[in-house]
Amino acid sequence: MEIFRVDKNQNNIKFIVMNSPDIYNKLIEEIKKYFKENNITRAVIGLSGGIDSSIVALLTTHVIGKENIDCIFMPTEFTAESSKEDAYELCKNMQVPLTEFDITNIFDTYIETLAKKFIIKEIEIPEENLQARIRANLLMYVANRKNAIVIATGNRSEILTGYCTLYGDTVGAIAPIGSLYKTEVYELAEWINKNKGNPIPKSIIEKAPSAELNKDQKDEEELLPYKILDPILKLYVDEGKSKKEIIEAGFKEEHIKKTINLVESTHFKRIKLPVVIETK
């Protein structure tokens, strides 16, 4: 199944995502197969109010039914009010209740404890990762209580660049969209809304993606714009192109160097990830 096409047009690369119906059907088929083969009937998903967790929740609900899924929202001081509103609206559209655990106090307790040993002047990567791991613990607790599995919500762009927290947002038994680049996730969201009753709030699709682990954090500022990042990842990882070949394809050397460095320095994370459904 061809999902990508990279077209050269006046020395610019246009990244085109295709066959959303095929991707959707493949994901539904494989999720259903996974649940059946492992004799599992319930799922727990951490909702952030973002596009990835929204898609994963929808796909899972379409497979096991709205009565068999538990959606958990775990805000901190860095969580935008709009993310909360989006998460609740999505669940309303899916007719699934949303459980909210504010983890601010839990996080603060960790920081107070750690501050006895470490000097913590501001929120940096260790503190960002800590938030993700607190959420992972709560998701696993709920899954144990419900005799369910946690579904991971990461996409391929995050996985390949290591833009994820090991034992944090990577927690889960299966990663349904782990083989989809971020640009594909958006394309799939548009297709689902058009063909499946418009369940995803428009604001989820339109807002700038953010991990919301720090103040004013934006994915594309810490990585690269996904319209640049994804085709470089495809050329380098999927097609095995060299740095020189990718430059010749029309990308800036600085962007290529940053992308390759992210991929090559985060292999240790990828060998620890949940089962990824392959759509290619």
C-alpha positions in Angstrom: 0.0 0.0 0.0 1.5 3.3 -1.0 0.9 6.0 1.6 3.5 8.6 0.7 4.6 10.3 -2.4 7.5 12.8 -2.5 7.2 15.1 -5.5 9.9 17.5 -6.6 8.5 20.8 -7.8 10.8 23.7 -8.5 13.4 22.3 -6.0 10.8 22.0 -3.3 9.5 18.8 -1.8 5.8 18.4 -1.4 4.8 15.8 1.1 1.6 14.1 0.2 -0.4 11.7 2.4 -2.7 9.4 0.6 -5.2 6.5 1.2 -6.7 7.6 4.5 -9.5 5.1 4.0 -7.0 2.3 3.6 -5.1 3.4 6.6 -8.3 3.6 8.7 -9.4 0.2 7.7 -6.0 -1.3 8.3 -5.8 0.2 11.8 -9.3 -1.0 12.7 -8.5 -4.5 11.4 -5.2 -4.8 13.3 -6.5 -3.3 16.6 -9.4 -5.8 16.5 -7.0 -8.6 15.8 -4.8 -7.6 18.7 -7.7 -7.5 21.2 -9.0 -10.8 20.0 -5.7 -12.7 20.0 -4.9 -11.4 23.5 -8.4 -12.0 24.8 -8.7 -8.4 25.9 -12.0 -6.5 26.1 -11.2 -3.1 27.8 -8.8 -0.2 27.1 -7.5 2.8 29.0 -6.3 5.9 27.1 -4.8 9.1 28.4 -6.4 12.0 26.6 -4.4 15.3 26.3 -6.8 17.3 24.2 -4.4 16.8 21.3 -4.8 15.1 17.9 -2.9 11.9 18.6 -4.8 10.7 21.7 -8.0 11.8 20.0 -7.4 9.6 17.0 -6.4 6.6 19.1 -9.4 7.0 21.4 -11.7 7.1 18.3 -10.1 4.1 16.7 -10.2 2.0 19.8 -13.9 3.0 20.5 -14.7 2.0 16.9 -13.3 -1.5 17.6 -14.3 -2.4 21.2 -17.3 -0.1 21.7 -17.8 3.1 23.8 -18.8 1.1 26.9 -15.4 -0.7 27.0 -13.0 2.3 27.0 -11.9 4.6 29.9 -10.5 8.0 28.9 -8.4 9.8 31.5 -7.4 13.4 31.5 -4.5 14.5 33.7 -3.8 18.2 33.7 -1.1 20.2 35.3 -0.4 23.9 35.5 0.9 23.7 32.0 -2.3 22.3 30.5 -4.2 24.9 28.5 -7.9 25.3 29.4 -8.6 24.8 25.7 -7.1 21.3 25.9 -9.4 20.4 28.7 -12.4 21.8 26.8 -11.3 19.8 23.7 -10.9 16.6 25.6 -14.4 16.9 27.2 -15.9 17.8 23.8 -14.3 14.8 22.1 -15.6 12.4 24.8 -19.1 14.0 24.5 -19.0 13.3 20.8 -17.8 9.7 21.4 -20.4 9.3 24.2 -17.6 8.2 26.5 -17.2 9.5 30.0 -14.0 11.3 30.8 -12.3 10.9 34.2 -10.1 13.8 35.3 -7.1 13.4 37.7 -5.4 16.7 38.3 -1.7 15.7 38.9 -0.5 19.1 39.9 -0.2 18.2 43.6 1.4 14.9 42.9 4.0 16.6 40.7 4.6 19.3 43.3 5.2 16.6 46.0 7.8 14.9 43.7 9.5 18.2 43.2 9.5 19.1 46.9 11.0 15.6 47.7 13.7 15.8 44.9 14.6 19.4 45.9 16.1 18.0 49.1 18.8 16.4 46.9 18.8 18.4 43.6 18.8 22.1 42.9 15.7 22.7 40.7 15.5 26.3 39.6 13.1 25.8 36.7 11.2 23.1 34.8 13.6 21.4 32.4 13.6 18.0 30.6 13.8 15.8 33.8 10.8 17.6 35.3 8.9 17.4 32.0 9.6 13.7 31.8 8.5 13.3 35.4 5.0 14.6 34.5 4.7 12.0 31.7 5.7 9.2 34.1 3.2 10.3 36.7 0.5 10.0 34.1 1.8 6.6 33.0 1.5 5.3 36.6 -2.1 6.5 36.9 -3.0 5.0 33.5 -1.5 1.6 34.5 -3.3 1.8 37.9 -6.7 2.3 36.2 -5.9 -0.4 33.7 -5.2 -2.8 36.5 -8.4 -1.8 38.3 -10.4 -2.3 35.1 -8.7 -5.5 33.9 -7.7 -3.5 30.8 -4.7 -2.5 28.8 -3.3 1.0 28.2 -3.2 2.1 24.6 -0.1 4.2 23.7 -0.8 7.3 21.6 2.6 8.2 20.0 3.0 8.7 16.3 6.0 7.8 14.0 7.4 11.3 14.0 7.7 11.3 17.7 9.0 7.8 17.9 11.8 8.3 15.3 13.0 11.5 16.8 12.7 10.3 20.4 10.3 13.1 21.2 8.6 11.0 23.8 9.3 9.9 27.4 10.4 6.4 28.0 8.1 4.8 30.6 5.9 8.0 30.3 3.8 8.7 27.2 5.3 5.6 25.6 3.5 3.4 28.2 1.0 0.9 26.8 0.6 -2.5 25.2 0.0 -1.4 21.7 0.6 1.8 19.7 -2.0 2.0 17.0 -0.7 5.1 15.2 3.0 4.4 15.8 3.6 3.9 12.1 1.9 7.1 11.0 3.8 10.3 10.7 2.2 13.4 12.3 1.2 14.7 8.9 -0.6 11.5 8.2 -2.4 11.7 11.6 -3.8 15.1 10.6 -4.9 13.7 7.2 -6.6 10.8 8.9 -8.3 13.1 11.3 -9.7 15.1 8.4 -10.9 11.9 6.7 -12.6 10.6 9.9 -14.4 13.9 10.4 -15.6 13.9 6.9 -16.7 10.2 6.8 -17.5 9.3 10.4 -19.8 12.0 11.7 -17.3 14.8 12.5 -16.4 13.6 16.0 -13.0 15.4 16.4 -13.4 19.0 17.5 -12.1 21.4 14.9 -10.0 23.2 17.5 -8.0 19.9 18.1 -7.1 19.8 14.4 -6.3 23.4 14.1 -4.2 24.2 17.2 -0.4 24.0 17.3 0.6 20.6 18.7 2.2 20.8 22.2 3.3 18.3 24.8 2.2 20.8 27.4 4.9 19.8 29.8 6.3 23.3 30.1 5.2 26.9 29.7 4.4 27.9 26.1 5.8 24.6 24.7 5.3 23.9 21.0 6.4 20.7 19.3 7.4 22.3 16.1 9.7 24.8 17.9 11.5 22.0 19.6 11.6 19.7 16.6 10.9 21.2 13.1 7.7 22.0 11.3 6.2 18.6 10.6 5.8 19.4 6.9 9.6 19.6 6.9 10.4 17.0 9.5 8.2 14.2 8.1 9.6 14.0 4.6 13.2 14.2 5.8 12.4 11.3 8.2 10.8 9.4 5.3 13.8 9.9 3.0 16.4 9.1 5.7 14.7 6.2 7.6 12.2 4.7 5.2 14.1 5.1 1.9 17.7 5.1 3.3 18.8 8.2 1.6 22.1 9.8 2.5 22.5 13.4 3.8 23.8 14.4 0.4 20.8 12.9 -1.4 18.3 14.6 1.0 20.1 18.0 0.4 19.8 17.4 -3.3 16.1 16.7 -2.8 15.7 20.3 -1.7 16.0 20.4 2.1 18.3 22.6 4.2 21.4 21.0 5.6 20.7 22.3 9.1 17.3 20.7 9.1 18.7 17.4 7.9 21.5 17.4 10.4 19.1 18.1 13.3 16.7 15.3 12.2 19.5 12.7 11.7 21.0 13.5 15.0 17.6 13.0 16.7 17.1 9.7 15.0 20.5 8.3 15.7 20.7 9.5 19.4 17.4 8.0 20.5 17.6 4.3 19.3 17.6 3.2 22.9 14.0 4.4 23.3 12.7 2.7 20.2 13.7 -0.8 21.4 11.5 -0.3 24.5 8.3 0.8 22.8 4.9 -1.0 22.7 3.8 -3.1 19.7 3.4 -0.7 16.7 0.7 -1.4 14.1 2.4 -1.4 10.7 0.4 0.3 8.0 3.0 0.4 5.3 
